[in-house]
């Protein structure tokens, strides 16, 4: 899953793809590098990010979705808002990637059910503006697993087909370094829920804390390492900025771990 941030304030590439033509060209480049999914977002969810109104988010996202309809990848809209998701689905998206796991907008679950599209449910403690202030858990792995299990059940109850649902433990979303490492270490417990697991570690600050790399662009190797480990533990979708490097590493891992 290649990341296409149509935002001015994302932590790694904010502003770089804000122009629609640039974002479309970048998406095509990621497909050429091997992305099977493009995740297009118009609202930053970095720690401390301020919310974006639905009209502006839709203005950023929809033309990019339209411009990538023939790119050869599944198109995902990274949003928590029904009106944005509805417009993106009409433009050609077939996956809703919701960091709130269908909690922030009570109308989004019904849209996903009616559209028959795919949905990714992610764990996040609180909301982006405050999630990193002082995250605490009794047992982060057990707590995240229980949350995702409950959200899958809620989605199914809302009419979403279970086979359309994937889950994401939300690395870096209301978690300390130790929480992130515990989730990666015990990812098999999230995989045991029986839904495809999406992992999103790309260039994140916890990798910088481990490696001493302050510049997010210098965290590619750390990102690759976490994705290979996540693959070995059963993750199926890898949300990254650096598609080519990650794809090569996963190809080697698959060849090594395979029969």
C-alpha positions, -999 to +999 in steps of 0.1 A: +000+000+000+017+032-012+010+064+006-003+095-013-006+124+011-025+153-004-018+174+026+003+204+036+013+190+071+019+153+070+050+145+091+072+131+063+061+146+030+036+173+039+031+197+010+051+177-015+021+162-032-005+189-024-008+198-061-032+174-077-011+167-108+020+160-085+000+136-064-013+117-094+022+115-108+035+102-075+007+076-073+016+063-107+053+062-097+044+041-066+024+017-088+054+013-111+075+005-080+050-023-071+022-008-051-010-029-053-030-003-033-027+035-032-039+051+000-050+087-007-055+110+022-064+147+025-061+151+063-029+146+082-032+122+112+003+129+126+005+135+163-008+170+171-025+175+137-054+199+135-086+186+119-096+196+083-132+203+073-149+179+050-152+203+021-115+210+020-106+173+025-129+163-004-114+191-026-079+176-020-087+140-024-114+135-051-094+148-082-065+126-072-087+095-070-102+104-104-067+108-119-056+074-106-086+053-116-066+037-145-033+034-126-036-003-121-040-004-083-068-005-058-076+030-046-081+036-009-094+068+007-078+076+041-107+094+059-130+093+089-158+113+072-188+099+053-190+128+028-154+124+018-156+087+015-188+089-005-172+113-030-140+092-032-160+060-038-180+076-065-147+088-081-132+052-081-120+042-047-130+008-034-114+008+001-121+031+031-091+033+055-105+048+087-081+056+115-111+059+139-124+024+130-159+038+121-162+057+154-159+094+145-187+096+119-217+075+128-229+075+092-197+060+077-204+024+085-238+025+067-221+040+036-194+012+036-222-014+040-243+000+012-213+004-011-201-031-005-165-017-005-135-028+016-127-012+049-097-010+072-104-005+109-075+009+129-068+013+166-061+048+178-061+060+214-080+093+215-076+115+184-046+127+164-044+161+181-038+146+216-031+109+211+006+111+220+003+132+252+004+103+277-008+070+262-014+043+288-027+007+286-032-022+310-017-045+284-013-029+250-015-060+229-046-074+247-062-039+247-056-033+210-068-068+201-100-064+222-107-031+206-102-044+170-124-075+178-152-052+191-149-029+160-150-058+136-182-070+154-197-035+152-189-033+115-205-067+108-236-057+129-238-025+107-241-047+076-205-048+064-194-082+051-167-097+073-146-107+043-144-070+034-127-060+067-090-056+075-075-044+108-046-022+117-030-021+152-022+016+147+015+017+153+023+052+165-013+062+171-014+068+208+015+045+216+050+049+232+081+033+217+076+003+241+039+000+230+049-001+194+076-027+199+052-049+220+026-048+192+052-057+166+067-084+188+033-100+194+016-092+161+005-129+158-021-121+185-037-095+162-034-118+132-053-144+153-084-123+149-087-138+115-088-107+094-060-094+072-036-072+091-024-039+078+009-026+093+019+011+091+054+019+105+067+039+076+093+065+086+076+069+120+093+086+150+097+055+170+122+043+143+141+075+148+143+069+185+158+035+179+182+045+152+190+081+160+177+092+126+159+125+131+151+130+094+121+108+085+135+102+050+165+085+066+143+059+083+137+037+052+159+008+064+142+008+098+108+008+080+119-022+059+131-041+090+097-037+107+078-047+076+098-079+071+093-088+108+056-080+105+054-102+074+070-131+093+044-126+120+015-127+095+008-092+083-006-090+048-007-053+038+022-029+043+015+008+042+047+026+032+062+057+015+091+037+000+074+010-021+104-003-041+126-009-011+098-026+009+087-047-020+122-060-026+127-069+010+093-086+013+101-106-019+133-119-003+115-126+029+087-145+011+113-166-008+132-174+023+102-182+045+082-201+018+083-238+011 
